[in-house]
Amino acid sequence: MKKRKIEIMDTTLRDGEQTSGVSFSVSEKLTISQLLLEELKVDRIEIASARVSEGELEAVKAVTTWATANGYLERVEVLTFVDHGISIDWMLQAGVKVQNLLTKGSLNHLTHQLKKTPEQHFSEINQVIELGVKEGIKTNVYLEDWSNGMRNSPEYVFQYLDFLATQNIERILLPDTLGVLTPHETFKFLKDIKAKYPQIHFDFHAHNDYDLGTANALEAVNAGIDGLHLTVNGMGERAGNAPMASVIAVINDFLPEIEISLKECSIYKVSKLVETFSGVRIPANKPIVGENVFTQTAGIHADGDNKNNLYFNDLLPERFGRKRSYALGKTSGKANIEKNLQELGLKLNDADLKKVTQRVIELGDLKETVTQDDLPYIISDVLDSKAYQDKVKVESYVLSHSKGLRPSATIAIKINGEVYEEHAQGDGQFDAFMLALSFLYKSQGKLLPALIDYVVHIAPGSSSDALCETVITWQTDKKTFKTRGLDSDQTVCAIKATEKMLNIMEGQMQEYKGFEYQESSSK
């Protein structure tokens, strides 16, 4: 069976730019236009409103210059107005060849905003269309507030459509301007219109005020619509427009008889670029393009994925240039850990896997998520912990750092069940901690190993609350050894690594004579 082609018109750069606080620069509009047409393969793009500003004119000129050189000019459109040819003059300056003429699609708008009769409005529209023809400009016509027109003044809508059927136009664009339609209404209104005017090309333009944009777009296609208007990330006024990613996925998965030109694998790339240029962040749970939508968090889901992909559906992340991930946190199970280890090329025995899982859960209670990049550090920390018995514990500490005063540390250390306290000042908080520890051990007739190296690792791409790993190298007169600490605070990392050193030292005290801690060793 031959598939029915649906045109996709992207209006991110026009209607999407009406998102509060968003304004694309000339270079940004050009870059997005190029990606939409060449990478994502949309059929048409609406890139601006005529007469808005000098900057808008320059942006459109840049796009039309590129589009002309690459054969895309007929697919570039701008919003124009019934203004006795002023918009047409603007288009001629900008080099655009297709206008989307904004007109009144409800009697309420016509009567109260324009204060004109239908016949007056139609006459002025005809003049603009004819002027466009004279200047080599093609015309599509928007029926603003069409959805309320169909609800409250259908006679006017059909009177208007009868008029448009006689005009030299390419398409009629039917917007749910205020996002008020239900899916049932969308289907009925468009079905009735397509039945009466089967030869005319109609586009449907959905808004998302009731979060029904995707559902209404689906019903519009079912009703026989010829084209859809969408925006990247659902950008637009108020609650935005029907979102590109969701609508395309729905059509591809639920309407096999429909053909669209878009490349799904480019959706995420374009989505992230528009997020960056617009400054409007994509919600983490937004379908298809949200950060978390292909992330399994619960351990039971990862376990199910290991058992015949029990928690997969048709929305495979690879379709959209993404991949599935398994979150590491307090709800993680062994299956989540194993999935992440597989991607890292690592394998642990059951005992070590259990310990790593428990450590991830503990960290998850303190930090919302643990990343895959953190996992090697956690493994090192957990496996390193097997090297000693817990005979020494840093019970508490107070670290201070004030401008004009030397950093200081007050510490309480439990050694074999007994707590000792000490205070010292140093050249840094960790230096003060180590000096206090050295004084405390001196009072017990014991010496600490020398700190000879101190290295901090943070996972690539991490933020300020990322887990970090501190590896400290210690030296005695018998040997050199390393301990690790793991935390989101670098000083706490170092203290944890030092606590491990103390336990190793306590367990092996008879094997070597220690070196006294030197002030310069941790500066």
N, C-alpha and C positions, 0 to 999 in steps of 0.2 A: 504494500500500500504506500502510495506517495505521501510523504509527510507535508504538513501545512507549515509554511514559513512564517514566523513571527519576527517582526523588526524590533530591535532593542535600541531605544534612544536614551543615551545617558545625559542627564541634566545636572550632574554634580557641579559643573562650573557656572551654572546659572541659578537654578532653584536651590542647589546644594550650598552655593555661596551665600544664600539668604539665611543660613544658619547664623544665629546671633554671635557676633564677634569674629566672623570669618571674612577674610579678604585675601584672595590669591594675587600674588605679584605677576608681572608679565611673564617672567621665566617659568614660574610655577604653572600658570595656565597653559603655556606652550608644552611643558613637559608632560602634564597630565593628559592633554589632548593627544599627544603622540602615543602615549601608552594605551589610552582608551581605544584608539583606532588601529594601531599597529600590533600591540601586544595582546590586549583583551579582545580585540576584533568586534567591538560594538558596531552597529550599522550606521548610527548617526550620533552626533554630539551637539548639545545646545550649550553655548559657551558664554553667553552674556545677555544683558538687557541693553537695548539701544539707548543712547543719550544719558547714560548714568554719570560718566566722568571722563576726563581726559585720559586717565590711567586705563580705564576700561577700553577706550578706543585703541590705545597703543597695544594692549594685550590681544585684542581681536585682530589687529593688523599683523601682529607676529604670528598668530595661528593661521590666518588666511594665506600669508606669504609661504609658510611651510606647506600648508595643505595644497596650494596651487602647484607647487613644485613637485608634490608627491601624488597628485591625482585624487585628493580627498575633498576638494572644495565643495562639491555638491552634497557632502555629508556633514558640513558644518552649518549650524543654524543659530540665529539670535532671536530673542523676544523683541517684538516691535509693537507699536501702538497705533490706534486710529487717530492720527494727528496731522492729517492733510499733507502727508509726504515728508514731514520732518525726519521720521525714522528711516525712510527710504534714503534720504540724503546722507544720513549717518552711515547707513549700510554701504553706500557707494564709496564713502571715504575709507571705510574699514575693509572693503574688498569682499564682503559677504554676498552670497548668491541665493540664500534661502532665508525667508523670514517666517517666524511663528507669530502671527498677528493675534494680539490679545483683544478679545471682544467679550460681550456680555452673554452668558449662557443661561441666565435666569431673569425673569421679568422683574423680580425684586431689585436686582442690581441695576438693571436698565432704567427702571422708574426712579429709584431713589438716589442713585449715584450719578447717572448721566442726565436724568430728567428728560429723556427723549422717548419718542414712540418707536416701535419696532421698525417702521418704514424709514424713519430718519436714520436710525442706526444702520440698517441694511444699505441704504444709499451711500453713506460715508465709507462703509466697508468696501463696497464695490469700487469706489474711487481709488482706495488704497491698492486693491488687488490689480486694477487696470494700470495704475502707475507703476506697480512692480513689474507687470508684464512688459510695459514700455521700456523699462530699465534693465530688462533681462533677469529679473529676480523672481524666483518661484515662491509660492505662498502656501503655508499651512495655517489653519485657523484654530486658535484656542477658544473654547466656549467657557469662559470663567464662571465658576459657581454652577456648572452644568448639573452636578448631582442634586443640589437643592432645586434647580430648575425642573428636573424630572419629578421631584417630589411634589413641588408646589405650583408649577406652571408648565405642565407638559405640553399644553397647546402651543405656548410660545416656542418651546424648544423645537417642536416639529415644524412650526411655521418657519423658524430660522433655518432648520436643516433643509426644508424645501427650497429656500432661497439659495443656500450654499451649493445645493446640487446643481444649480444653473451657473455657478461661477468657475472661473479658470484657476482652480486650486489643486494642490497635490494631496493633502490629507486634512482630516478634521480631527482635532485633538480634544478629548473629553476628560477634563480634570474633576476629580473629587476634591475641590479646592480646600474645603475645611475638614476633610478626612472623616465625613459623617456616615458614609455608606456602610451597610452590612453586606456580607457576601451574597445573601439572597437578593438584595436590591441590585447589587452590581450585575449579577447574572441576568436578572429580569430586564433591567433598563437597556443593557447592551444587546441582549437577544432581540428585543423589540426593534431597536434601531437597525441592527444588521439585517433583520428580516425585511425592513422597509426600504433600506438603501444597500442592497448587496454589492453593488459595484463600487461603492465609495470606500476608500481606505480610512479606517478609524483607529486612532491611538487612544489608550486609556492611561491616565496619569493619576496614580493613587497617592494619597497622604496617609500618615500613620497615627493620627490622633487617638484612635481607639486600639492601636496595635493590630489593626486589621489590614494593613497595606499589602502584606504578602498574600493573605487569604483572598483579598479582593482582586489582586492581580491574577491569581489562579482562576477565579471565577470569570474574570474578563476573557481570559484565553478560552475557557470552556464555552463562553457565549459567542465566540467567533471573532473576537477582536483581531485587528491586523498588526498592532504594535503596542509596546509598553514603554512607559517612561520610568526610569529607575535612577537611583543615585548610589554612588559608592558609599558604603557604611550607613546608608539610609539618611544621609545628611539632608537638611532642609529646614524650613521654618517650623517653629513649634516642636512637634514630635518627629518632624522629618518626613521623608518620602519613603516609598516602598524600597527596601534595601536590595541592591543588586545581587549580592551573594545568595541570599535566601531565596529570592524569586527564581534565579537561574537553577539552583539545586532542586527546587520543587518541580519546575517544568521538566528538567532532565529525568527526574526519578518517577514522576507520577503522570506525565503526559507523553507517552512514547510516540504518539502520532504527530507531535510538534517538533519542528526543527528550528534551532536558533544557532547563530554563528559564533557565540562567545566561547572562548577557551577557558574552561574552568581552572586549569592549572595556573593561570595568571591572576586569578581573582585576589589571592592573598597578597601578592607582591604589590598590586595596584592599591589595595586597601591600606597597606602599611604606609605607602608613599603619601596617599591622601591624608592619612592620620598625621603624618609628620608635617606636611605643608599647612594643613588647616589648624593644627593645634587642638583638635577635638579628639579626645582619646576614645578608643574603641572599648566598650565595656568588656570585661574579662569573660562574661558569659554570653556574649553576642554570638548567635549561630554562625557557623562557618569560619568567621574571621576572629572571634574572640580568643584571648590568650589561653583560656582554660577548656575550650569546647572539645578538644581532643586529648584531654588529660584525665586519666583514671586516677582517682584519689583513694577510694576504698580498696583495701586489700582483696576483698572478695571479688571485685571486678577484674583485677589483674589475674587472680587465680582462674576465673572463668575464661579469660582471654587465652590462658595457657591450655585450656581444655576445650578445643574446637571453636575458639573465638566466640564464646557464648554472649559476650556483651558488645559485639560489633553490630553495626547496621550498615545501610548502603552509603552512608556519609563517611566514606573512607577518607582520611586526611590527605592521602597522596593525590586524590583528585584535584585538590586545591593548592598543591605545592606545599603541603605541610606533612607532619608526621605525628604519630601517636606517642604520648609520653605517659609516664606513671609517676604521680606525685609522691614525694617523700615527706612524711610528716607523721603526726600522732595517730592517724587512721591507717597508716601503712601496715601491710602484712609482709610476710616473707616473699610472697609472689611479686609485690611491687619492687622489693629490693632486687630480686632475681632478674626481673625485666630490665632494670637499670644496669645491673652488672653485666648482663648479656650484651648491651649496647657498648659497654666499656671494654668488653673482651675479658672480663674477670669471672672467676668462679671460686666460691668458698665452700668449705665443708659445712655440714648441718649445724655443728656446734658454733662455729664462727659466724655463720649466717644468723643464727638466733641472737647472738650478742650484738651484731651490727644492727639488726632489726630493733632490738630494745633500745640501743643508743639513738637511733633515728627517732623513735617514739618519744624519748626523753627530750631530744632537741626540739621536736615538733611542739611540745608543750610550751617551749620558750620562744620559738620562732615559727611563724606561720607555715613556712615551707622550707624544706631542705632541697637544694638543687642536685642534679646528677653530678655536676662539677664538684660538689662538696663531698661526694661519696668516697673517693679515694682517701681523703683526709680522715673521714670518719673511720674507715677500715684501718688505716694506720694507727689511729688513736686507740681503737678497740683492741687490735692485735698486740699493740705495744703494751697495753695494760696487763697482759698475761705475764709480763716479765718480773712482776714483783708482788709481794703481799702488802695489804693495806695496813701497815703498822704506824705510819705517820700521816696525819691529816691536818691540812690548813683549816682550822676551825672558823676563823674570821680575820678580817683585816679592814683597816681604814686607810685609804690613800688620799693624800691631799696635794693639790697643785694650785698655787695662787701666784699672781703676778707680783714680783718683788720679794717673794719668800722662797726658800728652798723647799722642794718637794719633800714630803715626809710620809712615813708608814708606821702604823701601829698594828702588830700582828699577834695572833693567838694560835699556837701550834700544839696539837695533841700528839704526844709521842708515847706509844705503848700505854695508852689510857690516861696519861697525865698531861694537863694543859699548862703551857708556858707562854708568857707574854713578853714582848719587847718593842722598843720604839727606836727609830733612827731617821736621820735626814740624808738625802742623797742628791745626785745631779738629775735624777728623773724618778718617776714613781716606782718603776721596777728596781732601779738602783737602790732606792731607799728600802724597798722590801727586802732585797738581798742583803743589805747591810744589817738590817734588824735581825734577819735570820742568822747571819754570821755571828752577831753578838750573842744571840740566844744559844747557839751551838757552842760557842766558846765557853759560855758559863757552865755548860754541861761537860766541858773537857773534850769536845769533839770539834773536828775541822771539816769544812765543806770542800768538795772538789772545785777546781777552778773552771769558770765559764770561759770557753775559748772560742765559741762561735754561736751566733744567734740569727736565725733566718725565719722570716715570716712569709707564708704563702697565702694568697687569696685567689679564689677561683676566677678564671677569666670572665669579664663582663659583669662582675658582681657589683652590687650597690653597697651603700654605707653600712647596712645591717648584715652583710654577708658573713658566713662562717669563715674564720681564718685559722690557719695552722701555724703554730710556732714550733720550730725544731731547735733545740739547744744542745750544743755539744759540750760535754764536761770532761775534765781530765784529772786523773789522780796519778800517783807515782807508779801505779800498777797498770792502768789501762785508760783508754778513751771510750766514752759511750755517749749515746744520744737519747733524749727523751722528747716527747711531743705533747703539746697541749692544743685543744680545740675549743673555740668559743667564738662568738661574734664580737667580743672585745679583745683587742690585742694584748693588753696588759694581763687580763684574766687568763688568756692563752699561755702566756709566759709563766704565770703562777702555777697553772695546772701542770705544765712541763716540769717545773721545779719541784712540785709535790711528788711527782713520779721519781725524780732523782733522789729525793730524800728517802723514799721507800726502798729504792735499789741500794742506796748507801747503808740504810739501817740493816738490810738483809745481808749485806756483804761487808759489814764494818770490819770484820776480822781479817779480810783479805788484803786490805791496803791501808796505808797511812794517807790521810787527806791533806790537801793543800788549803791554806786559809784563803777565803774569798777576798779578792782584791777590788778596791773601789773602781779601778779603771776597767774592769772586765765586762761591765754591763752598760757602760755609758753609751 
